[in-house]
């Protein structure tokens, strides 16, 4: 398996918290088992590792693993009872006008598009609260508090209220973001192709707050933005600044 330099945010004898890079699976793919994934990479280093929760392949950010069965069980209980505070940062399309919003929309598997999710009155309860962090001319940076942990919850909830992720091929309208889309008089050197600023989900698992499974102390972990997410925000701030009387956070 290819070597990956994983950023460790916290580690002790019981747990490990990583800053997962975008593009890396959490667990093996059902159909392509040889694709790089965190579980197998960590097994090579630790021998035994327990998956506590997952992040989508194209989502970056904080993710917890347990080093033994007891820690795994106690952490799983916290996720199951929604006592873990999960904060994501998302860049969505459009200007979100409300400073804060609760999105309480049940979600269910899409019967037509396998592997996807859609709003449904018959679905499972799902609650996300969002808060505007920064507005741009074409997008908004949101803090998303994930109160439940449904598949693709933030992606589907934001799309359902009219603000899909800026980059989301399945629930949004684009698979990459180019500087030329917002920079006036953009010139590209001859015989070169423009490279996207970012070409994955504009979603980052920013922080996790939970009770340590052994010491029972509260642990709060923050995952720094990866390079592509920082580049996107810098580009939007420079070329798509939003001038208004709205309060900035």
Order of alpha helices (4+ residues) and beta strands (2+ residues): beta-beta-alpha-beta-beta-alpha-beta-beta-beta-beta-beta-beta-alpha-beta-beta-alpha
